[in-house]
Amino acid sequence: MLIDSRVIEIIEIYDIWQQIADCKCKISISLGDCATLAAAKRFGLMPIFLHEEKELLEAKEKIVKWLGTKPFYLL
C-alpha cells in the first residue's frame, strides 16, 4: 500500500553500495546509517532520522563534510 502510493521508493542497493562503503570507511557510524546517508546523497535528498543518537552526534562534523548537508532529526 505504501509503495503503491509512491510515497517511498525501493531502490536496489547495488546502485549505492560504493557510497555506503565510502561512508563506512570515513565515518564511525552503523552500516544502516551509512546506507541512509548514501541514498540521500545519491538522490540529492535530506536524510531523515528519528533522533540524533550518540554516534551520529559524535560524527556530526564528518557527516556534514561527507554529505554536504546536515541530516534532519524528527525528535
C-alpha positions, 0 to 999 in steps of 0.5 A, a space after each residue: 500500500 505504501 509503495 503503491 502510493 509512491 510515497 517511498 521508493 525501493 531502490 536496489 542497493 547495488 546502485 549505492 553500495 560504493 557510497 555506503 562503503 565510502 561512508 563506512 570507511 570515513 565515518 564511525 557510524 552503523 552500516 544502516 546509517 551509512 546506507 541512509 546517508 548514501 541514498 540521500 546523497 545519491 538522490 540529492 535528498 535530506 536524510 531523515 532520522 528519528 533522533 540524533 543518537 550518540 554516534 551520529 552526534 559524535 560524527 556530526 562534523 564528518 557527516 556534514 563534510 561527507 554529505 554536504 548537508 546536515 541530516 534532519 532529526 524528527 525528535 
